[in-house]
Amino acid sequence: MDPREQFCHNPSCWAYARRGEGHIVLHSQRERRYQCKRCRKTFSATTGTALYRAHTPHDLVVRVVTLLAYGCPVPAIVATFGLDERTVARYQREAGAQCRRLHEHVVEAGRVEVGQVQADELRVRIVGGVLWLAMALAVSSRLWLGGAVSVHRDRPLIRTLLARVRACGPAQAFLLCTDGFRSYATEARRAFRVPERPGRRGRPRLLLPDGVLIAQMVKQYVRRRVVGVVRRAVQGTAAAVQARVVATQGWATAVVNTAYIERLNATFRARLAPLVRRTRAGARLPATVEAGMWLVGSVYNFCRPHRSLRRWRTAADPPGGQWVEYSPAQAAGLTDRCWSVHTLLTFAVPPPPVKRRGRRPRWLREVAHAA
């Protein structure tokens, strides 16, 4: 138990959501509880995480969530551990909410060098209808940038996805590669605009930076077979698009493609049962698909080394095997190690700060002055 990694969970406390200032101390080692010295409130070590108030052993919950993240069928989990299906569904729902908070706190903090982004949609069959799942991927680090779920494949779905991409990193210079869906180009020109400040009074104009490039790869079908591919630059010149593709993919012969996001789609289909094209484990609610998406995506980002990111071990590296492996979050510079699923589920995400009225206490003024 490390009090330095904790923060106060009392919204009425002035130290709410503040971490690493020495005001959190151990209250009970046996019960795994902390105490805030400012408001004298105590809280559990699992408050605000996926394991909060879990009546079953935490190791069992972590094993069940790990199996769900790697595509194990729910009936197999029920038969193995003797749990109820509703209990397994609750574990998946709470783990998905935890992974979404973690993704918005770490990945969407604006520190990712996107370089080239590939986006695509998946058609998901659920009981009594169809859903559309749109996702985006940073090619250089293989980092999953988030996704969006909607009943319709329309512009609001793409707008929600590109808003998450915009929050991940600077949008002044990057390449967006998609299929022939028109909404990508329309919403990208709107989502990645930045204000132009000429120094005059009034509302600034919103302009698309020159470094933003958009390219599409359109497949031509005849009797459900691909007979040709048309590559076109929607925003920017063809030479600039080709140079960005070569720089981000690392191949001199690289061309505009969506192979990386399609490979990620295959990973999601293998690990999330409702995404399989012909499945008998279809989801009944969109929330189930969304929770599974956040769980699979976060485990993919933080808990699993990506084979294409590994490199040969040199003499300067610590002793180990033949390869030095990295997860997508490590390659993007978001973390320095590969996480476990237990760390993923117990990471305390600080809530947004609360605006307060009145005079701040003296200790808070001293902390601000020292900073």
BALOBA-1460 file (C-alpha; in Angstrom, 3 decimals):
// residues 371
<rec num="1" residu="m" x="0.000" y="0.000" z="0.000"/>
<rec num="2" residu="d" x="1.475" y="3.311" z="-1.148"/>
<rec num="3" residu="p" x="-0.280" y="6.457" z="0.161"/>
<rec num="4" residu="r" x="1.619" y="8.607" z="-2.336"/>
<rec num="5" residu="e" x="-0.440" y="7.168" z="-5.188"/>
<rec num="6" residu="q" x="-3.778" y="7.882" z="-3.498"/>
<rec num="7" residu="f" x="-5.970" y="10.973" z="-3.310"/>
<rec num="8" residu="c" x="-8.931" y="12.078" z="-1.211"/>
<rec num="9" residu="h" x="-12.327" y="10.885" z="-2.490"/>
<rec num="10" residu="n" x="-14.398" y="13.340" z="-0.429"/>
<rec num="11" residu="p" x="-15.885" y="15.947" z="-2.836"/>
<rec num="12" residu="s" x="-16.333" y="18.465" z="-0.006"/>
<rec num="13" residu="c" x="-12.650" y="18.340" z="0.971"/>
<rec num="14" residu="w" x="-10.181" y="20.927" z="-0.347"/>
<rec num="15" residu="a" x="-7.731" y="18.079" z="-1.019"/>
<rec num="16" residu="y" x="-10.230" y="16.296" z="-3.272"/>
<rec num="17" residu="a" x="-8.502" y="14.586" z="-6.241"/>
<rec num="18" residu="r" x="-5.068" y="15.976" z="-5.190"/>
<rec num="19" residu="r" x="-2.285" y="13.395" z="-5.210"/>
<rec num="20" residu="g" x="1.293" y="13.257" z="-3.945"/>
<rec num="21" residu="e" x="1.124" y="16.075" z="-1.382"/>
<rec num="22" residu="g" x="1.514" y="13.979" z="1.773"/>
<rec num="23" residu="h" x="-2.027" y="14.402" z="3.105"/>
<rec num="24" residu="i" x="-2.974" y="10.720" z="2.580"/>
<rec num="25" residu="v" x="-1.809" y="8.316" z="5.327"/>
<rec num="26" residu="l" x="-2.443" y="4.691" z="6.207"/>
<rec num="27" residu="h" x="-5.468" y="4.128" z="8.420"/>
<rec num="28" residu="s" x="-5.668" y="0.315" z="8.562"/>
<rec num="29" residu="q" x="-3.194" y="-2.057" z="6.960"/>
<rec num="30" residu="r" x="-5.432" y="-5.046" z="7.619"/>
<rec num="31" residu="e" x="-8.559" y="-3.493" z="6.150"/>
<rec num="32" residu="r" x="-6.582" y="-1.692" z="3.422"/>
<rec num="33" residu="r" x="-7.930" y="1.750" z="4.216"/>
<rec num="34" residu="y" x="-6.427" y="5.223" z="3.939"/>
<rec num="35" residu="q" x="-7.200" y="8.488" z="5.702"/>
<rec num="36" residu="c" x="-7.064" y="12.084" z="4.523"/>
<rec num="37" residu="k" x="-5.417" y="14.403" z="7.057"/>
<rec num="38" residu="r" x="-7.363" y="17.406" z="5.761"/>
<rec num="39" residu="c" x="-10.931" y="16.161" z="6.225"/>
<rec num="40" residu="r" x="-10.208" y="13.092" z="8.469"/>
<rec num="41" residu="k" x="-12.314" y="10.879" z="6.208"/>
<rec num="42" residu="t" x="-11.248" y="7.287" z="5.543"/>
<rec num="43" residu="f" x="-11.669" y="5.360" z="2.301"/>
<rec num="44" residu="s" x="-10.831" y="1.941" z="0.924"/>
<rec num="45" residu="a" x="-7.862" y="1.224" z="-1.311"/>
<rec num="46" residu="t" x="-10.265" y="0.069" z="-4.034"/>
<rec num="47" residu="t" x="-12.519" y="3.148" z="-3.956"/>
<rec num="48" residu="g" x="-13.174" y="4.366" z="-7.477"/>
<rec num="49" residu="t" x="-11.849" y="1.209" z="-9.141"/>
<rec num="50" residu="a" x="-13.398" y="-1.892" z="-10.686"/>
<rec num="51" residu="l" x="-12.796" y="-3.906" z="-7.488"/>
<rec num="52" residu="y" x="-14.693" y="-1.564" z="-5.176"/>
<rec num="53" residu="r" x="-17.104" y="-3.489" z="-2.930"/>
<rec num="54" residu="a" x="-16.369" y="-6.778" z="-4.674"/>
<rec num="55" residu="h" x="-17.599" y="-9.479" z="-2.306"/>
<rec num="56" residu="t" x="-15.656" y="-12.239" z="-4.054"/>
<rec num="57" residu="p" x="-11.853" y="-12.507" z="-3.753"/>
<rec num="58" residu="h" x="-10.064" y="-9.980" z="-5.910"/>
<rec num="59" residu="d" x="-7.876" y="-12.638" z="-7.521"/>
<rec num="60" residu="l" x="-10.986" y="-14.395" z="-8.798"/>
<rec num="61" residu="v" x="-12.376" y="-11.155" z="-10.249"/>
<rec num="62" residu="v" x="-9.067" y="-10.447" z="-11.998"/>
<rec num="63" residu="r" x="-8.974" y="-13.951" z="-13.500"/>
<rec num="64" residu="v" x="-12.551" y="-13.651" z="-14.759"/>
<rec num="65" residu="v" x="-11.917" y="-10.235" z="-16.302"/>
<rec num="66" residu="t" x="-8.709" y="-11.513" z="-17.920"/>
<rec num="67" residu="l" x="-10.595" y="-14.376" z="-19.514"/>
<rec num="68" residu="l" x="-13.262" y="-11.966" z="-20.761"/>
<rec num="69" residu="a" x="-10.590" y="-9.694" z="-22.246"/>
<rec num="70" residu="y" x="-9.130" y="-12.574" z="-24.237"/>
<rec num="71" residu="g" x="-12.390" y="-13.897" z="-25.649"/>
<rec num="72" residu="c" x="-13.309" y="-16.720" z="-23.287"/>
<rec num="73" residu="p" x="-17.032" y="-17.554" z="-23.579"/>
<rec num="74" residu="v" x="-19.191" y="-16.619" z="-20.608"/>
<rec num="75" residu="p" x="-20.685" y="-20.156" z="-20.264"/>
<rec num="76" residu="a" x="-17.170" y="-21.551" z="-19.874"/>
<rec num="77" residu="i" x="-16.411" y="-19.028" z="-17.096"/>
<rec num="78" residu="v" x="-19.695" y="-19.862" z="-15.367"/>
<rec num="79" residu="a" x="-19.009" y="-23.591" z="-15.533"/>
<rec num="80" residu="t" x="-15.409" y="-23.239" z="-14.331"/>
<rec num="81" residu="f" x="-15.803" y="-20.866" z="-11.385"/>
<rec num="82" residu="g" x="-19.412" y="-21.564" z="-10.425"/>
<rec num="83" residu="l" x="-20.508" y="-17.947" z="-10.852"/>
<rec num="84" residu="d" x="-23.812" y="-16.590" z="-12.034"/>
<rec num="85" residu="e" x="-24.053" y="-15.103" z="-15.528"/>
<rec num="86" residu="r" x="-25.276" y="-11.827" z="-14.073"/>
<rec num="87" residu="t" x="-22.210" y="-11.684" z="-11.850"/>
<rec num="88" residu="v" x="-19.895" y="-12.151" z="-14.828"/>
<rec num="89" residu="a" x="-21.814" y="-9.467" z="-16.722"/>
<rec num="90" residu="r" x="-21.402" y="-7.099" z="-13.777"/>
<rec num="91" residu="y" x="-17.650" y="-7.739" z="-13.696"/>
<rec num="92" residu="q" x="-17.431" y="-6.916" z="-17.397"/>
<rec num="93" residu="r" x="-19.539" y="-3.785" z="-16.995"/>
<rec num="94" residu="e" x="-17.497" y="-2.432" z="-14.077"/>
<rec num="95" residu="a" x="-14.209" y="-3.334" z="-15.763"/>
<rec num="96" residu="g" x="-15.347" y="-1.547" z="-18.918"/>
<rec num="97" residu="a" x="-16.216" y="1.586" z="-16.947"/>
<rec num="98" residu="q" x="-12.821" y="1.484" z="-15.224"/>
<rec num="99" residu="c" x="-11.013" y="1.074" z="-18.558"/>
<rec num="100" residu="r" x="-12.921" y="3.970" z="-20.064"/>
<rec num="101" residu="r" x="-11.933" y="6.264" z="-17.179"/>
<rec num="102" residu="l" x="-8.314" y="5.134" z="-17.515"/>
<rec num="103" residu="h" x="-8.327" y="5.692" z="-21.275"/>
<rec num="104" residu="e" x="-9.719" y="9.207" z="-20.949"/>
<rec num="105" residu="h" x="-7.203" y="10.025" z="-18.204"/>
<rec num="106" residu="v" x="-4.037" y="8.565" z="-19.778"/>
<rec num="107" residu="v" x="-4.499" y="8.152" z="-23.538"/>
<rec num="108" residu="e" x="-6.700" y="11.209" z="-24.125"/>
<rec num="109" residu="a" x="-4.400" y="13.507" z="-22.140"/>
<rec num="110" residu="g" x="-2.889" y="14.976" z="-25.333"/>
<rec num="111" residu="r" x="0.560" y="13.362" z="-25.086"/>
<rec num="112" residu="v" x="0.401" y="10.903" z="-28.005"/>
<rec num="113" residu="e" x="2.374" y="11.577" z="-31.180"/>
<rec num="114" residu="v" x="-0.231" y="10.309" z="-33.605"/>
<rec num="115" residu="g" x="1.731" y="10.665" z="-36.878"/>
<rec num="116" residu="q" x="-0.630" y="8.508" z="-38.923"/>
<rec num="117" residu="v" x="-4.116" y="7.485" z="-37.818"/>
<rec num="118" residu="q" x="-6.196" y="4.784" z="-39.448"/>
<rec num="119" residu="a" x="-9.930" y="4.527" z="-38.775"/>
<rec num="120" residu="d" x="-12.578" y="2.003" z="-39.722"/>
<rec num="121" residu="e" x="-16.012" y="0.710" z="-38.656"/>
<rec num="122" residu="l" x="-17.306" y="-2.717" z="-37.718"/>
<rec num="123" residu="r" x="-20.840" y="-3.929" z="-38.284"/>
<rec num="124" residu="v" x="-22.009" y="-5.710" z="-35.124"/>
<rec num="125" residu="r" x="-25.081" y="-7.879" z="-34.995"/>
<rec num="126" residu="i" x="-26.979" y="-7.814" z="-31.725"/>
<rec num="127" residu="v" x="-30.236" y="-9.428" z="-30.709"/>
<rec num="128" residu="g" x="-32.934" y="-7.663" z="-32.711"/>
<rec num="129" residu="g" x="-30.754" y="-5.174" z="-34.543"/>
<rec num="130" residu="v" x="-27.373" y="-3.956" z="-35.760"/>
<rec num="131" residu="l" x="-24.730" y="-1.734" z="-34.201"/>
<rec num="132" residu="w" x="-21.764" y="0.096" z="-35.704"/>
<rec num="133" residu="l" x="-18.425" y="0.214" z="-33.892"/>
<rec num="134" residu="a" x="-15.924" y="2.823" z="-35.140"/>
<rec num="135" residu="m" x="-12.293" y="2.685" z="-33.961"/>
<rec num="136" residu="a" x="-9.000" y="4.469" z="-34.622"/>
<rec num="137" residu="l" x="-5.358" y="3.389" z="-34.340"/>
<rec num="138" residu="a" x="-2.018" y="5.238" z="-34.252"/>
<rec num="139" residu="v" x="0.188" y="3.397" z="-36.734"/>
<rec num="140" residu="s" x="3.627" y="4.211" z="-35.303"/>
<rec num="141" residu="s" x="2.906" y="2.953" z="-31.786"/>
<rec num="142" residu="r" x="-0.035" y="0.621" z="-32.625"/>
<rec num="143" residu="l" x="-1.951" y="2.445" z="-29.909"/>
<rec num="144" residu="w" x="-5.715" y="2.069" z="-29.883"/>
<rec num="145" residu="l" x="-7.049" y="5.631" z="-29.721"/>
<rec num="146" residu="g" x="-10.595" y="4.778" z="-28.720"/>
<rec num="147" residu="g" x="-13.901" y="3.896" z="-30.270"/>
<rec num="148" residu="a" x="-17.561" y="4.837" z="-30.506"/>
<rec num="149" residu="v" x="-20.737" y="2.747" z="-30.683"/>
<rec num="150" residu="s" x="-23.900" y="3.834" z="-32.464"/>
<rec num="151" residu="v" x="-27.020" y="2.357" z="-33.978"/>
<rec num="152" residu="h" x="-26.407" y="4.163" z="-37.273"/>
<rec num="153" residu="r" x="-23.323" y="4.520" z="-39.439"/>
<rec num="154" residu="d" x="-23.557" y="8.257" z="-39.833"/>
<rec num="155" residu="r" x="-21.729" y="11.520" z="-39.207"/>
<rec num="156" residu="p" x="-22.386" y="11.699" z="-35.421"/>
<rec num="157" residu="l" x="-20.600" y="8.350" z="-35.029"/>
<rec num="158" residu="i" x="-17.550" y="9.593" z="-36.950"/>
<rec num="159" residu="r" x="-17.679" y="12.939" z="-35.121"/>
<rec num="160" residu="t" x="-17.509" y="11.183" z="-31.740"/>
<rec num="161" residu="l" x="-14.590" y="9.027" z="-32.876"/>
<rec num="162" residu="l" x="-12.576" y="11.937" z="-34.286"/>
<rec num="163" residu="a" x="-13.188" y="13.945" z="-31.112"/>
<rec num="164" residu="r" x="-11.416" y="11.194" z="-29.174"/>
<rec num="165" residu="v" x="-8.585" y="11.182" z="-31.713"/>
<rec num="166" residu="r" x="-8.264" y="14.946" z="-31.353"/>
<rec num="167" residu="a" x="-7.966" y="14.604" z="-27.553"/>
<rec num="168" residu="c" x="-5.108" y="12.087" z="-27.809"/>
<rec num="169" residu="g" x="-2.433" y="14.393" z="-29.193"/>
<rec num="170" residu="p" x="-1.566" y="17.517" z="-31.166"/>
<rec num="171" residu="a" x="-3.471" y="17.835" z="-34.429"/>
<rec num="172" residu="q" x="-1.148" y="20.201" z="-36.278"/>
<rec num="173" residu="a" x="0.579" y="17.507" z="-38.361"/>
<rec num="174" residu="f" x="-0.776" y="14.003" z="-38.931"/>
<rec num="175" residu="l" x="-2.275" y="11.796" z="-41.627"/>
<rec num="176" residu="l" x="-5.746" y="10.253" z="-41.455"/>
<rec num="177" residu="c" x="-6.242" y="7.141" z="-43.600"/>
<rec num="178" residu="t" x="-9.748" y="5.739" z="-44.003"/>
<rec num="179" residu="d" x="-11.927" y="3.874" z="-46.436"/>
<rec num="180" residu="g" x="-14.282" y="5.577" z="-48.881"/>
<rec num="181" residu="f" x="-16.843" y="6.686" z="-46.293"/>
<rec num="182" residu="r" x="-17.461" y="10.385" z="-47.021"/>
<rec num="183" residu="s" x="-18.187" y="11.404" z="-43.438"/>
<rec num="184" residu="y" x="-14.527" y="10.957" z="-42.458"/>
<rec num="185" residu="a" x="-13.316" y="13.772" z="-44.694"/>
<rec num="186" residu="t" x="-16.206" y="16.061" z="-43.785"/>
<rec num="187" residu="e" x="-15.923" y="15.585" z="-40.030"/>
<rec num="188" residu="a" x="-12.105" y="15.606" z="-40.038"/>
<rec num="189" residu="r" x="-12.038" y="19.043" z="-41.651"/>
<rec num="190" residu="r" x="-14.367" y="20.211" z="-38.899"/>
<rec num="191" residu="a" x="-12.828" y="18.381" z="-35.915"/>
<rec num="192" residu="f" x="-9.166" y="19.302" z="-36.440"/>
<rec num="193" residu="r" x="-9.569" y="23.022" z="-37.045"/>
<rec num="194" residu="v" x="-7.570" y="25.404" z="-34.859"/>
<rec num="195" residu="p" x="-8.283" y="29.096" z="-34.166"/>
<rec num="196" residu="e" x="-6.299" y="31.665" z="-36.133"/>
<rec num="197" residu="r" x="-5.364" y="34.587" z="-33.882"/>
<rec num="198" residu="p" x="-4.307" y="37.591" z="-35.977"/>
<rec num="199" residu="g" x="-4.199" y="39.914" z="-32.937"/>
<rec num="200" residu="r" x="-7.528" y="41.632" z="-33.606"/>
<rec num="201" residu="r" x="-10.569" y="41.684" z="-31.401"/>
<rec num="202" residu="g" x="-13.449" y="39.324" z="-32.044"/>
<rec num="203" residu="r" x="-13.971" y="35.664" z="-32.538"/>
<rec num="204" residu="p" x="-10.987" y="34.007" z="-34.307"/>
<rec num="205" residu="r" x="-11.427" y="32.042" z="-37.516"/>
<rec num="206" residu="l" x="-11.158" y="28.258" z="-37.396"/>
<rec num="207" residu="l" x="-8.792" y="26.932" z="-40.046"/>
<rec num="208" residu="l" x="-7.436" y="23.490" z="-40.839"/>
<rec num="209" residu="p" x="-3.632" y="23.378" z="-40.337"/>
<rec num="210" residu="d" x="-1.486" y="22.718" z="-43.388"/>
<rec num="211" residu="g" x="0.036" y="19.658" z="-41.725"/>
<rec num="212" residu="v" x="-3.284" y="17.799" z="-41.538"/>
<rec num="213" residu="l" x="-3.527" y="15.297" z="-44.397"/>
<rec num="214" residu="i" x="-6.460" y="13.054" z="-45.298"/>
<rec num="215" residu="a" x="-6.223" y="10.058" z="-47.608"/>
<rec num="216" residu="q" x="-8.713" y="7.384" z="-48.599"/>
<rec num="217" residu="m" x="-8.356" y="3.872" z="-49.938"/>
<rec num="218" residu="v" x="-11.457" y="2.772" z="-51.829"/>
<rec num="219" residu="k" x="-11.900" y="-0.894" z="-52.698"/>
<rec num="220" residu="q" x="-13.750" y="-1.819" z="-55.878"/>
<rec num="221" residu="y" x="-15.920" y="-4.940" z="-55.683"/>
<rec num="222" residu="v" x="-17.377" y="-7.254" z="-58.297"/>
<rec num="223" residu="r" x="-19.614" y="-10.006" z="-56.928"/>
<rec num="224" residu="r" x="-18.260" y="-9.438" z="-53.399"/>
<rec num="225" residu="r" x="-14.664" y="-9.787" z="-54.534"/>
<rec num="226" residu="v" x="-12.082" y="-7.021" z="-54.491"/>
<rec num="227" residu="v" x="-10.952" y="-6.361" z="-58.062"/>
<rec num="228" residu="g" x="-9.169" y="-3.045" z="-57.584"/>
<rec num="229" residu="v" x="-8.071" y="-0.348" z="-55.161"/>
<rec num="230" residu="v" x="-8.200" y="3.418" z="-55.690"/>
<rec num="231" residu="r" x="-5.992" y="5.597" z="-53.476"/>
<rec num="232" residu="r" x="-6.632" y="9.309" z="-53.360"/>
<rec num="233" residu="a" x="-5.538" y="12.322" z="-51.334"/>
<rec num="234" residu="v" x="-8.570" y="14.199" z="-50.016"/>
<rec num="235" residu="q" x="-6.641" y="16.850" z="-48.078"/>
<rec num="236" residu="g" x="-3.086" y="17.764" z="-49.087"/>
<rec num="237" residu="t" x="-0.996" y="16.727" z="-52.065"/>
<rec num="238" residu="a" x="-0.300" y="13.144" z="-53.082"/>
<rec num="239" residu="a" x="3.445" y="13.673" z="-52.557"/>
<rec num="240" residu="a" x="2.937" y="14.923" z="-48.990"/>
<rec num="241" residu="v" x="0.647" y="11.992" z="-48.214"/>
<rec num="242" residu="q" x="3.142" y="9.491" z="-49.599"/>
<rec num="243" residu="a" x="6.002" y="11.046" z="-47.623"/>
<rec num="244" residu="r" x="3.983" y="10.858" z="-44.391"/>
<rec num="245" residu="v" x="3.054" y="7.221" z="-45.056"/>
<rec num="246" residu="v" x="6.703" y="6.253" z="-45.597"/>
<rec num="247" residu="a" x="7.814" y="8.167" z="-42.483"/>
<rec num="248" residu="t" x="5.219" y="6.600" z="-40.186"/>
<rec num="249" residu="q" x="5.244" y="3.032" z="-41.501"/>
<rec num="250" residu="g" x="9.005" y="2.782" z="-42.017"/>
<rec num="251" residu="w" x="8.871" y="1.150" z="-45.460"/>
<rec num="252" residu="a" x="10.171" y="2.831" z="-48.588"/>
<rec num="253" residu="t" x="7.532" y="1.027" z="-50.662"/>
<rec num="254" residu="a" x="4.619" y="1.784" z="-48.314"/>
<rec num="255" residu="v" x="1.396" y="3.111" z="-49.832"/>
<rec num="256" residu="v" x="-1.886" y="4.413" z="-48.446"/>
<rec num="257" residu="n" x="-3.645" y="1.522" z="-46.755"/>
<rec num="258" residu="t" x="-5.866" y="0.551" z="-43.836"/>
<rec num="259" residu="a" x="-4.106" y="-2.716" z="-43.057"/>
<rec num="260" residu="y" x="-3.220" y="-1.773" z="-39.475"/>
<rec num="261" residu="i" x="-6.740" y="-0.915" z="-38.380"/>
<rec num="262" residu="e" x="-8.117" y="-3.980" z="-40.173"/>
<rec num="263" residu="r" x="-5.666" y="-6.156" z="-38.259"/>
<rec num="264" residu="l" x="-6.865" y="-4.524" z="-35.046"/>
<rec num="265" residu="n" x="-10.439" y="-5.271" z="-36.093"/>
<rec num="266" residu="a" x="-9.479" y="-8.929" z="-36.362"/>
<rec num="267" residu="t" x="-8.046" y="-8.805" z="-32.829"/>
<rec num="268" residu="f" x="-11.275" y="-7.331" z="-31.492"/>
<rec num="269" residu="r" x="-13.365" y="-9.919" z="-33.314"/>
<rec num="270" residu="a" x="-11.271" y="-12.708" z="-31.779"/>
<rec num="271" residu="r" x="-11.542" y="-11.315" z="-28.235"/>
<rec num="272" residu="l" x="-15.115" y="-10.015" z="-28.157"/>
<rec num="273" residu="a" x="-17.774" y="-12.598" z="-28.925"/>
<rec num="274" residu="p" x="-20.543" y="-10.219" z="-30.178"/>
<rec num="275" residu="l" x="-18.203" y="-8.964" z="-32.934"/>
<rec num="276" residu="v" x="-17.894" y="-12.364" z="-34.600"/>
<rec num="277" residu="r" x="-19.795" y="-12.346" z="-37.880"/>
<rec num="278" residu="r" x="-21.716" y="-15.562" z="-37.256"/>
<rec num="279" residu="t" x="-22.043" y="-15.979" z="-33.526"/>
<rec num="280" residu="r" x="-24.567" y="-17.386" z="-31.107"/>
<rec num="281" residu="a" x="-23.284" y="-15.101" z="-28.342"/>
<rec num="282" residu="g" x="-24.799" y="-11.892" z="-29.629"/>
<rec num="283" residu="a" x="-25.210" y="-9.004" z="-27.207"/>
<rec num="284" residu="r" x="-28.643" y="-7.725" z="-26.243"/>
<rec num="285" residu="l" x="-27.693" y="-4.168" z="-25.293"/>
<rec num="286" residu="p" x="-25.316" y="-1.626" z="-26.846"/>
<rec num="287" residu="a" x="-23.844" y="-1.041" z="-23.374"/>
<rec num="288" residu="t" x="-22.551" y="-4.623" z="-23.353"/>
<rec num="289" residu="v" x="-20.678" y="-4.100" z="-26.612"/>
<rec num="290" residu="e" x="-19.305" y="-0.780" z="-25.398"/>
<rec num="291" residu="a" x="-18.071" y="-2.229" z="-22.091"/>
<rec num="292" residu="g" x="-16.372" y="-5.089" z="-23.909"/>
<rec num="293" residu="m" x="-14.788" y="-2.637" z="-26.355"/>
<rec num="294" residu="w" x="-13.194" y="-0.564" z="-23.573"/>
<rec num="295" residu="l" x="-11.974" y="-3.681" z="-21.768"/>
<rec num="296" residu="v" x="-10.407" y="-5.310" z="-24.829"/>
<rec num="297" residu="g" x="-8.909" y="-2.034" z="-26.038"/>
<rec num="298" residu="s" x="-7.317" y="-1.143" z="-22.699"/>
<rec num="299" residu="v" x="-5.856" y="-4.623" z="-22.239"/>
<rec num="300" residu="y" x="-4.496" y="-4.387" z="-25.777"/>
<rec num="301" residu="n" x="-2.882" y="-1.008" z="-25.026"/>
<rec num="302" residu="f" x="-1.417" y="-1.606" z="-21.578"/>
<rec num="303" residu="c" x="-1.235" y="-5.324" z="-20.761"/>
<rec num="304" residu="r" x="0.033" y="-7.099" z="-23.862"/>
<rec num="305" residu="p" x="3.382" y="-6.676" z="-25.700"/>
<rec num="306" residu="h" x="2.887" y="-6.107" z="-29.421"/>
<rec num="307" residu="r" x="5.002" y="-8.367" z="-31.574"/>
<rec num="308" residu="s" x="5.647" y="-5.761" z="-34.270"/>
<rec num="309" residu="l" x="7.100" y="-3.357" z="-31.663"/>
<rec num="310" residu="r" x="9.825" y="-5.633" z="-30.317"/>
<rec num="311" residu="r" x="13.527" y="-5.180" z="-31.081"/>
<rec num="312" residu="w" x="16.725" y="-7.121" z="-30.636"/>
<rec num="313" residu="r" x="18.253" y="-6.974" z="-27.160"/>
<rec num="314" residu="t" x="21.607" y="-5.184" z="-27.048"/>
<rec num="315" residu="a" x="24.387" y="-5.026" z="-24.483"/>
<rec num="316" residu="a" x="22.998" y="-1.774" z="-23.072"/>
<rec num="317" residu="d" x="19.677" y="-3.419" z="-22.181"/>
<rec num="318" residu="p" x="19.107" y="-5.328" z="-18.929"/>
<rec num="319" residu="p" x="19.592" y="-9.101" z="-19.158"/>
<rec num="320" residu="g" x="16.660" y="-11.106" z="-20.438"/>
<rec num="321" residu="g" x="15.527" y="-12.974" z="-23.506"/>
<rec num="322" residu="q" x="16.376" y="-12.431" z="-27.135"/>
<rec num="323" residu="w" x="13.879" y="-9.588" z="-27.631"/>
<rec num="324" residu="v" x="12.956" y="-6.381" z="-25.846"/>
<rec num="325" residu="e" x="9.172" y="-6.203" z="-26.030"/>
<rec num="326" residu="y" x="6.899" y="-3.181" z="-25.729"/>
<rec num="327" residu="s" x="3.196" y="-2.687" z="-25.335"/>
<rec num="328" residu="p" x="1.492" y="0.016" z="-27.442"/>
<rec num="329" residu="a" x="1.286" y="2.281" z="-24.379"/>
<rec num="330" residu="q" x="5.030" y="1.873" z="-23.832"/>
<rec num="331" residu="a" x="5.770" y="2.641" z="-27.479"/>
<rec num="332" residu="a" x="3.638" y="5.790" z="-27.215"/>
<rec num="333" residu="g" x="5.501" y="6.944" z="-24.094"/>
<rec num="334" residu="l" x="2.471" y="6.709" z="-21.785"/>
<rec num="335" residu="t" x="4.046" y="4.214" z="-19.369"/>
<rec num="336" residu="d" x="7.431" y="2.642" z="-18.680"/>
<rec num="337" residu="r" x="6.318" y="-0.961" z="-18.157"/>
<rec num="338" residu="c" x="3.793" y="-3.533" z="-19.287"/>
<rec num="339" residu="w" x="0.864" y="-3.532" z="-16.877"/>
<rec num="340" residu="s" x="-0.947" y="-6.483" z="-15.392"/>
<rec num="341" residu="v" x="-4.731" y="-6.768" z="-15.511"/>
<rec num="342" residu="h" x="-4.788" y="-6.283" z="-11.730"/>
<rec num="343" residu="t" x="-2.975" y="-2.947" z="-12.124"/>
<rec num="344" residu="l" x="-5.400" y="-1.970" z="-14.863"/>
<rec num="345" residu="l" x="-8.430" y="-2.658" z="-12.669"/>
<rec num="346" residu="t" x="-7.028" y="-1.024" z="-9.519"/>
<rec num="347" residu="f" x="-5.576" y="2.161" z="-11.039"/>
<rec num="348" residu="a" x="-7.211" y="5.054" z="-9.200"/>
<rec num="349" residu="v" x="-8.220" y="7.638" z="-11.789"/>
<rec num="350" residu="p" x="-8.525" y="11.101" z="-10.216"/>
<rec num="351" residu="p" x="-11.841" y="12.828" z="-10.931"/>
<rec num="352" residu="p" x="-11.969" y="16.288" z="-12.515"/>
<rec num="353" residu="p" x="-11.350" y="19.177" z="-10.093"/>
<rec num="354" residu="v" x="-14.297" y="20.851" z="-8.432"/>
<rec num="355" residu="k" x="-14.727" y="24.636" z="-8.582"/>
<rec num="356" residu="r" x="-15.037" y="26.110" z="-5.103"/>
<rec num="357" residu="r" x="-15.992" y="29.488" z="-3.776"/>
<rec num="358" residu="g" x="-14.422" y="31.184" z="-0.804"/>
<rec num="359" residu="r" x="-10.937" y="31.631" z="0.614"/>
<rec num="360" residu="r" x="-8.553" y="28.733" z="0.192"/>
<rec num="361" residu="p" x="-6.988" y="27.234" z="3.341"/>
<rec num="362" residu="r" x="-3.450" y="28.212" z="4.253"/>
<rec num="363" residu="w" x="-1.937" y="24.808" z="3.445"/>
<rec num="364" residu="l" x="-3.356" y="24.971" z="-0.077"/>
<rec num="365" residu="r" x="-1.959" y="28.476" z="-0.599"/>
<rec num="366" residu="e" x="1.448" y="27.239" z="0.561"/>
<rec num="367" residu="v" x="1.318" y="24.299" z="-1.874"/>
<rec num="368" residu="a" x="0.419" y="26.653" z="-4.743"/>
<rec num="369" residu="h" x="3.196" y="29.062" z="-3.763"/>
<rec num="370" residu="a" x="5.747" y="26.235" z="-3.604"/>
<rec num="371" residu="a" x="4.667" y="24.975" z="-7.023"/>
